[in-house]
Amino acid sequence: MLSSEHPILEKLLPQHRAKVLDRLPTALPLPVTANLISHEDYWRRCCTERWPTCDISHYGLSWKRLFFERHLQNLVEHFIPDLMDTGPICDTAELSKNYVRRLEIQQLLPPVRVEVRREDEADDLSDSGSDAAADLPSMDHFDLSLIAASLCDLEELHLVYGVRGCGMNFEWNLFRFTDRDCASLASALQTFKKLKVFRLHRSKVDDDKVRVLIRSLLDHPSLVHLDLSHNQISDRGARAVGKLLTRSQLQILDLCNNNIQAQGAQAIAHALARTATLQILNLRLNQIGDEGGRAVCNALLQNTSLKRLHVGSNELSEPTATALAQVLSQNTTLRSVHLSSNRIGQDGGTQLLEGMSENRTMLEFDLRLTDVGQENEFYVNQVLRANQERARAQRKQLSTSGLDR
């Protein structure tokens, strides 16, 4: 009845088909069930028997999609290079190609490291020369390019090159994104033409590696969200990201918690002044300083697309506040600015208040831990409340006019 050569499930009467599906074991081989069973009740049983928590709202309300995405994710996350065969993952990816739209890989394991005793190491090198080094396991992780062709409809990819929950077994080598990893990932990215969201975080990505990745993303037809937060990107890498801004349709860029300083911020600001698509920019926890802060603010005098800016914890002070005050008085697109944990000071707070007094569109302004003074912060919040009330009234008016039509 479920033979892949002679399927008759769909030929059964609806009431008979329902009884058969209710009795089918969930342990049937995927090569048989993947393309023969589309009924959601069967895949719901497969999911709930395997995972205690299942929320299909994150999977397009499809139990089948949830099963295949999480099943493939589990295979990739527990794959050990040099010890396990890639065949099962490649086969599963091929079976999943019509159902997988997002992969959220929360860990990628390195090969098992072989311990070599120091007293034996010298003997090995003398006996076998360079062959000993060739026998050592590589530091590569699973090569995503092996399954890229099967996942040509992938829309979201979230990656962490590291080990989750290693506890007392922690070693820095467990969190290493190698050059070969980078090359294979760049190759895979070029295949994912429908990719909209790419997140590579907590993976020690440096300037050289991010430049390789960015080259593979230039002129990408679909990418709108790029998250490279919590890495080791500095100014050279930021310049590459700036180039991507001018050669893509990015709407969200997250570079939180990297090593970007003034020159990197200037490169991003130069691109920001030229892009018409970016809506959210997160530079929190970098070191762009006032030189970089002023460059970003000057770009916002020309940019008409950015709605949210986060520059918290960036060693900013009064000069940046002066530039931002001008932005607040002229820019009508910006809706949210996070400036927290910077030494803006009372004088900088006064200038920000002057800029806000002419602003009618800002809805959120985070000034925590900036020493702008309670009075300045109070009056800024008064302006924000007035803007929020105005925005609510406008939405209500638009809603009413829509109903009248």
Disulfide bonds with the S-S distance in Angstrom:
none
